[in-house]
Structure formats: C-alpha cells, structure tokens
C-alpha cells in the first residue's frame, strides 16, 4: 500500500513539473456588436464613440471613435484580468488617413505601460507584446486606454489577447506569403519583359492562389495579392497558421469576409498605382464593399487595366458591373452545369489572340458559360458563345473571360486523362499573359505577326522597328525540346525562314517562338506542327491495372506501319505528378 502511494505521488510530481505551460489562445473581448457593449467603455470629455458597420474585422460591426481637437482617451474597462499565459495584445484599427495612437495597459495597483503606434491609412493590426508589460501585475490587469493627442476619427475592432504573430509585424495582415522561390516547370514567355516589370494587384482564391505565382513565372510581374476563400469555410480553414484569427466562424458564418474585405479596401483605396488589376470570379461582384467596387472603376477610368475572370453578379448590381465588364449575364450556376465545351475561334485580329494557336488547347476538357457581349468579342466558341471580350473604360482597358477559372486558367475536367500528356497549360498561360500585357497598355511596337509552316521550313512574319533576335524551340507532345535555334534579325526584315532537320519525331509538335532584344522578350507566339508518322502506336495495354512497388509492369504494345523498318520503343512510367518512375527501351 505504501509503495502504491509513493508511485501515485511520483506520477503527480512528474505531471506538475514536466507538463508544458498552455500556449496562448485567442480571446477576443472587444468586438462592439451590440449597444450593450458600449456600457463597458468610458472616455474623456469630447471623445465620441458609436457602433458602425464601416470596415469591421471580426464580425459585422466596428466602433467608430472620434477624438476632439485636443485629443482624448477611450477606456475599455471590461478586460480579462489574467494575461500571464498570453503572448500579445491585439487591436485592429481602420483609418481613412495616417495618424498616431497610444495604447496603455493598467493593472489594479495603478501601474501603467504605454506604447505609441504610427497608423497608416487603411488597415492597421496593432500588437503589444506581453513581454513589454513585465512591470505590471499580469494576473490582475484592470483596463486598456486608447489615447490620441489630436483630432482624428478611427474605427476600432478586434481587441484580443493572443500569441504574438510575426506575420503581422512583417506583412501587416493575416495572409499567405506569395513567393517565386518554389519553381514549377514553365516557359518564360515574357520574362524579362521589354520595358520592365508590370505592376499588378490581384485577389486570389485560397485553393488556387498559386495561379498568380505561375503567371509571374512566365510574365515579368510585380504582384500584390489579397487571398479570399470561395466559401466561408475555405476562407477560414484554408489558413493553417492563423485560420482562427482570420475568421471567427465556419462554413455558415455571416460575416466571414469582413477582414478580407477590409484588406481589399486598404490595398485599393490607399495602395500604390497598379498597371493592372486581376480579378477572378471568386464571389459575385455586388458582394464586395461599395467602396471597393467604386475604387476599381475609378482606377480603370484613370488608366489602370483590369482583367476579369468569370465576372458575375446579382441583378441588383448589374448596372454597376455593366460600366466595367465587356461580358455580362454570366450565371454562377453554369460553373458546373451548362458549359459550352466546343472549340474556340478568333473573331478578329488583336494583340491578345495574335500568336496564340488555339489548336494547342485541351478541347473537350474546358468550357465557357453563356454570356452576352458589352464590348468587343475576340474569341467565341463554335456554338457562338463569347469567350473573351475587351473594352475601353475611360483611360483604362478591360478584359473579361467567360470560363470558370482555376488559378487564372480555365477549369480542366478529367485532368488525368491520357490525351492531356502534352503541356497544354503553357499555351493557356500565353492567352492570360497577353491579356494582362494588353490591359496594362504594354503591348510592344515590334511583333511576330504570324508563323507559317511548309515542308521542312518555318516562316515567321515580323513587324519590327529595331534589330532583334528570334529564339525558336520545337517541342514534341510530351513537352521535350527536339530542336532549338537562335537567329539575329535585322530591323529591315519582314520575315525569317528557318529550316529544321528531318530528325523530328513523328506526330504533333509545338513551335514556341520569342522575339527578343538585349535578353528581354518583346513578343512571343506559338504554332502547332504535325510531322509525318512512320509508325503508329495502336494500343498500349498492361496485364494488370495495378502493380505493387518493385514488381515488373508487363503488357502488350501494338505498332502499325505501312513499311518495314527498324524501330526503338521507349517506355516511361510517370505518376500523377509527372515524376518519372522508370524508363526502358527496346530496339527491333
């Protein structure tokens, strides 16, 4: 019995000394949603405060605070008393102009710690680390005082205790870090771009946000991004490092987008000038704050470009979107049902579609929703539905696509289909990249007007005003480069003819051409090339549809030809991520 008590005591001491201290947890105690919340506030003379719906951060309301000419103090008297296991005091402040603010924390003994903050116009996340409050009794905190030394109006929300967030100190908001460090396979169609980088702003979906990075790998793009979930649940749970902080609710939260809408407004109302704004159809147009919508219109009218993907809205805001979009009457329900998957065709000559070979697109796997044209249609389906349209709005250019987007590209059905082995996405990217270049007003003076093929030669029709260099690559249907050549081009040349060797493999190929000067891309174009087939693979069939790791893959290959010849069969096994797992060859 004594031994049992000793064991129990030892286990208790182990748990006491070796159980880790609980980490800081988010505790929002200032959200200002109800009039009763105002009873927990006090202020010095002349300071006025009231509940507002102006750019809240936590739920649906913020607290409008107006300080008089000589300043004053707003005091939060109902605060958690024990701060010992917290990492930081957080406050959200929206300002319509820059300013200054002092935040003071006081304990029951009257000891006070104060920190000053510089406020930018727009969103401000203020952090006061608990480590800077060590002179206070952190288990007996009494109040928080928010003071201004001058006249100013601000909107306060999201007063909370939480862990310290380095992302707020570095980025100023809870959002992901978009980086070009992780590269995927790509063609530098317009990178570096002659004339310098295009400055862009984009709103990107959580699940497909990588799209802006993919575009920036191919186009010389300086981009700023705000991330927005397509649904309240994704908008919250899509951010593993701070999903609780970014959105209070889950799948059915009514105010799920309050904070991200404030980010959008801050970037557009107080951000720098952008050459182009990229706006996928994540949410209906009318769901964004009125100030965001009107600011986009203002920027476009003053010369910024705008690229819209699947622009749709409710009936109540149709006339507003009609001022901007060259495509109208898109229905969100047609994202899934009713897509027109017939091939696209050009309706007129234009920079965006010039040099884009539509034969390289994955037909049967992409589609567009029915819509009506307000501007000028550049592409339409064989069934007559518009795909791409443009228009001039004031000094700015607007481009709109009618396809449901996945990371800026058309959504691709059955992406693992056997006929999608070629790098079709590269040729879809050329269309998106050229749309961004044109919307930004960056189309070049020199160009590749057309690529023509005849026999073993390729002719490039050019319109150039200075010496340049033509880079040619011919790739097979697996994206492998089989031929490459560079040719210097004199400024007086109107065309260049290149002869490629007969060693190209049979079947479909793609011609990729870039017109360059001083290492920078001026223009680019693509063209499909069909080479004669000496033989055709009729069937490739494995003996089993599943093979264990380490076992041999066995099967039958049927080859047909109109003559006898020596051939070499190459066998490659890839996984769904295009990683080469094994290779072998046979000569007969």
N, C-alpha and C positions, 0 to 999 in steps of 0.2 A: 504493500500500500504506500509506504514511504517512497519507494522507487517510482511509482506512478505519479505521485505529486511532484517529485523532482523533475520528471520528464515534462509534465504539463507546464511547470514554471520555466523550464529551459525553452520550450516552444514559444511561450508568451514573450519572453525576453528577446528571442530571435525576431519575432514579428514586430516588436516595438522598435528595435534598433536597425533592422535591415529592410523594413517596408519603405519604399521610396515615398517622399512627400508628394501629395497630389499636385498635379500640374494646374496652372491657371486655367480657368474656364470662363467662357464669355458670359457676362452678366450685364445685360442692358437694363439700366434703371431709369433712363431718360429718353422717352420716345414721343411724348406730348401728343397723344392721340385723342384724349378726352378733355373736356373743360375742367373736370375734376383734377387733372394733372397740374393745372395752374395753381391750385391751392398749396402745392408743395414748393412754390417759388416765392421769392421776395426780391425787392430791388430798392436801390436808392432813388431819390426823388428825380422825376423826369424820365426814367427808363420805362418804356412801354413794351409789353410783350403780349402776344396772342397766338392762337393756333392758326397755322397756314397750310395750304397744300402746295406751296412753292418749293419744288425740288427737294422732297424728303429723301431720306436714305434708308430708313429701317422699315417703316410701314407706309401709311398713306399721308402722314402729316409731319410738318416740322414746326418749330417755334420761331415765329418772327420776333426779333428783338431790335428795338430802335433806341439808340443811345442819344441823349441830347448833346448840345454843343460843347458843354464842359465835361462830357463823358459820364460814367456811372458804373454801377455794378449790378449784375444779376446773380442771385444766390440760389443754388439748389440745396434745399435743407433736408431732403429725404434721400440719404445716400447709404449704401452698405457701410457698416461700421468696421468690419474686419477686412483689411486689404493685404494681410501678410502673405498669402499664397498667390497673389495676383502679380502679373508682370508689368502692366501698364494701364494708365487711364486713357481712354479713347474718347474723342469728341469729333463729330462731323460738323463742319461749318460751310455753308454756301454764302458766297459774297458776290455782288454784282460789280464790285471794283476792289482793288487791293486795299489792305488795311492792316491794323495791328490789334492784338488781343492779349490780355494777361489772364492766365488761369492759376488760381490759388486753391490749395487744399489746406484745410484747418482741422486739427483734432480737438477733442473735448477739453484739453488743457490750454487751448488758445495758441498752441504753436502752429505756425503757418509756413508753407513753402510755396513760392510763386515762380512761374515760368512765363516768359514772353514769347509770342508766336507772330511771325510775319504771315499775313493771309494773302493768297493770290486770288484773282478774280476767278470765280467758279468753285470747284470742289476743293475742300481742304480737309484732310484727315489729320487731326492733331493727336500726338502721342506724348504722354508724360510718363516716362518710366518710373516704376515704383522705387527703383534703386536711387532715384534722386530725392526721395522723400524720407530718407532714413532718420532725419531729425524729428519726425513725427511719431506719435504712438499709433502704429499701423493697425492695431486691433481696436482702436477707439476713434475713428475718423468721424467728424461732425458735419462738414459741409464743403461744397465746392463753390467758389466765387469766380465769375467770368466778368472781367472788367475791361472797359475801353476808356482811353484818355481823351477821346474826341467824339464828335458826332459821326455815327455810322449806323447802317442797317445791315443785319445779318440774319441768317436762318440756321438755327441750331437743331441738331437731331443726333440720335445715336450716341448718347452718353453712356459709356460702358466701362467695366473692368474686364481685362482680358490679358493674354500673353502679349509680349512685345512683338510687333510684326516688322521685320526688316524690309519686307516688300513695300510697306507704306513709307518707310524712310527713304528707300531708293527710287520707287516708282510713283509714289503719291497716291496709290489706289490698289485695290484688290483686283488684279488682273494677271493674266499669264504673261510670261516673257517671250515675245516673238523674236526668234534668233535664226540667223543663217548658218550657225555653226554646224548643224547636222544636215549634211547634203544628201539628196537622193539623186538618182540618175536623171540628167536633164540636158537640154541643148541651150546654150547661151544665145538665144535668138537675137536679143538686143541688149547684150551686156558685155562690155560697157557700151552705152548708147551715145552716139554722137550728140554733142551739145550738153551732156551732163545728165545727172540723176533727175528723175521725175519725182516730185514731192507729192505724196498721196496720203489720204485719210480713208480708213475702211472700217466698217462694222463687220465683224466676222462671227459665224456661229461657233458654239463651243465644240461640237463634234467635228466640224470640218474646218476649223480655224487654220489648219496647216496650209490651206489654199493660198493665203497671201504670201507665205514663205515660198511656196512652189512658184508663184508668179514672180517673186523678187529674185529667184534663182535664174530666171530666164529673161527678165526685163530689169533694167537699171532703175530700181525703185527705192526711194526713201519713204518708208511707210510708218504711220502711227495707227494703232488698232485699238478699238474697244470691242470686247468679246461679249456676246449676247446669246443666251440659250434659246432654242426654238420653243421650248416649253418651260413652265416654272420649275419642274423637277430637274431638267437638264441645266437650267440656269443656276440652280443651287448645287446639285451633286456633281456637276462637271468640273468642280474646282476642288481637288483633293486637299490642298494646303489651307484653304480658307472658305470652304463652302458654307459653314455655319455663319461666318462673319459676313459673307456677301449677300445672303438672303435668309430671312428668318423662317420662311415657310417651306413647304414641299411642293408636291405636284399640283395642288389646288389653291395655292396662296394667291390672294387677290392683288397684293402689292409686290409681287415677285420682282418686278423690273424697276422699282423706284431708284435704287442706287445706280444701276447701269444707265438709266435714262439721264440721271444727273451727270454721269461721266460723258455721255454723248453731248449733252448740252454744254458742258465745260469745254470740251475739245472744239466744238463748232463755234460757240459764242465768243470764246476767248483764246482759241488756238491760233497758230500762225496761218498764213495764207497757204492753201494747198493748190497744186496744179490740177488735181483730180480727186474726186470723192468716189469711192467704190462702195455700192450699197446693195448687198444681196437681199432677196425677198424672204428674210427671216420671219418678220411679222408684217401684218397689214400696215400700210402707210399711215392710216389715221390713228394707229395705236401709239405712235411716238408723240412726245410733247409738242404742242403747237409751236413753241419757240424753236425747237429743233427743226421742224418742217419748214418754218418760215426762214430760218437762217440758211438752210440748204438752198432754198430758192434765191435768197439774196446773194449768196456766194456765186451761184451759177450765173445769175443776171450780171454780176460784176466780172465774169470771165473764167471762173473755175469750171472744170469739166466734171461730168457726172456719168458714171456707169451704173445702170440699174439692172439687176438680175431678177426676173420674175416679179415685176412691180405690181402689186395688187393692193386693194383697199376695200373698205366698206362703202356702201352707197353714200353715206353721209359726208365722205371726204373726197368723192370722185372729182369734183370740180377743182379741188386743190391740187391733186396729183396730175390732173389734166394740164395744168400750167407747166409741168415739168416733163412728164414722160411721153416719149413718142409711141408707146404702146399702152393700150387701155383695155379694160374689161376682162382682165385675167381673173380666173376663179381659183381660189386656193384648193377647192375640192379636186380640180383637174391635175393636181400634183400626182395623184395616184391613178385616177380613172380618166379616161377620155383623152389621153395624149396622142397626138399625131406623130407617128414614127416613120412616116415616109421621108425619103431623102430630101435634102435642102438644095436649092438652086439660087444662083445670083440673079437679081432683078435689074441691077445697074452697076456700072463701074464705080468703084470707090476705093480709097486708100485701105479701109479696114479689110475688105474682102480680096483686094488685089494680092496675088501671090499665095492665096490660101486655096489648096486643092481639096475640094470637098470629097473627092473620091477616097481620101485617106481617113475619113471619119467612120466610126463604128456603126454603120447603118443597121437598123433593126434593134439596136440597144439603147438609143437615145430618142427623146421625143420632146415636142413642144405642146403647150396648151393653146387652145384657140384664143384669139385676141383681136382687137381692132387697131388700126394704124392711125395715129395722130400726126406723126412726122413722115419721114421718107423711109420706106422699107428697102433694105439692102439684100436680105435673104428671105425666102419663103419656102415652104415645103411643096412637094409635088401636089399635095392636096389643096394648096392655096392658102395655108395659114402663115402669117408673118412670123419670122424667127428673130430677125434683127432689124431694128429701125433706129434712125437718128433724127435729131432736130436741133435747131439753134434756139436758145432761150436767152434773150438779151445778148450779152457778150460771150456767153458760155455755150459749150456743146454738150449734148446729152445723148447717150447710147442706151438702148434697152434691149434685153434678150427675153424671149418668152419661154425658155426652158427652165424646169425646176433645177436648181443649182445644188451641187455638192462640192463645196470647196472651190467655188467660182466656175467650175466646169459643169457641163450637163450631167445630170444623174445617169449613170450607166447601169442598165439592167443586166443581170446574169454576168457579172464582171469576170467570172472564172471560165467563161465559155471558150471552147477550143479555137474559135475563129478570131479571138482577141489576143493572139500572141504577139502581134506587132505593136509598137509603141504609139498607138493612136492618140494617147493623151498629149503627146508632144505637138500634134497638129491641131488639137483643140486649143492648146495653150497659145498657139500663134494667133488665133482669132481673138482671144481675150486680150492678149498683149497689144495687138494692133488697135483694139478698141480703146484701151487705156491711153496709148500714144496719141490717137486722134482726138479723143476727148480733151486731153491736156494741151492740144494745139501744137504737138511736137512732130507732126509728120514732116519728113525731110524734103529737100528740094530735089535731090537725086534719088533714083529708084530703079528697081528691077521691074520692068513693065510686064514681062511675060517670059515663061520658059516653054520652049518648043523642042520636041524630040523627033528625030528622023533617022532611022537606021542606027548607026553607032555614034551619032553626033547629038549634042545638046546645044541649042542656041538660046542665048539669054538676050532678050531685047531690053536695052538700057536707055535711061534718060538721066544723064549725069552732067554736072557742071564743073567738075574738077577731077583730077586724077584719083583713081581708086584701086582697090584690089578685090577680086572676086574669089571667094572661097567656096568650093564645091565638094560635097560629100554625097556618095550614093550608098544607101543602106539597104540591106535585104529585109525581108518581112519579120525578122527576129531582132531588128534594130542594130545589127552588126555592120560596121563600115567596111565595104568591099572596095571602094575607090575614093580617092581624095586628090584634089588638085587646087593649086592657087595660081591665079593669073593676074598680072598687072594690067590695068585698063587705063588707056589714055582718055583725057577729058573730051576728046572729039569723037570717041567711039559711040556708035549707036547699038552695037550688038557684039557679042562674043560667042564664038563657036568652039566647043571643046569636043574632042573625040575620046571616048572611053574604050577600054580594052574589051575583047570578047570573052574575057575570063569571068565576067559576072555570072553568078549562078542563075539558073532559070527561075521564073516566077516573078511575083510582084516585088518592086523596089520603091524606094522613095528618094527623090532628089531634094537635097537641102542646100540652099544657096544663101550666102550672106555677102552683101556689098559693104566693104569696109574701107576706112581711111585712118591711118595712124593708129591702128589697133582698135578703133571704135566702129561699132556697127552703124551703118547708115540705113540699110533696108535689108529685108530678107524675104525669101519666097520658097515654096515647096511645090513639088510636082510628082505624081505617080509615074512610075516607069515599069512597063511589062517586058520581061525578057523571055525569049522562046524557051520552052521546056523540052529537053531531050528525053526526059522520062517523067512519069507522074506517080506519086505515091497514091495508090488506090485505097488501101486500108492499112491501118496500124492497130493491131488488136493484141492485148495482153491476155495471158491464160487465166489470170485472176484479177478481180478488181481491187484486191487488197494484197499487200505484200509486207511481211514482217521485216523489221530492221535487220539487215545482214543477209537476207535471202536474195537470191537472184531473181531479177524480173525477166520473165520469159514470155514470148509471144510470137506473132506472125506479122510479117510485113509483105504486102503485095505491091510490086512495082511493075508498071506497064510502059512500053516504049515501042516505036514503030521500026526500030532497028537494033541490032546487037552492038553493044559497046561495053567497055569496062567502066564500072561504077564504084563509088565509095559511099557507103551508108554511114552516117554519123548518128549516134544515139545519145541523147542528153535527157536526163531526168531532172525536172525542176519541182520545187514545192510551190505552194500558193503565194509565196513571197518572192518568186522569181530567183530563188537561190539555187545554184547548180549543185545537185546532189551527186551525180555520177555522169561519166562520159565513156563511151567506147565507140569503135568504128570497125567496119568490115569492108574489105575490098573484094570484088568479084569480077 
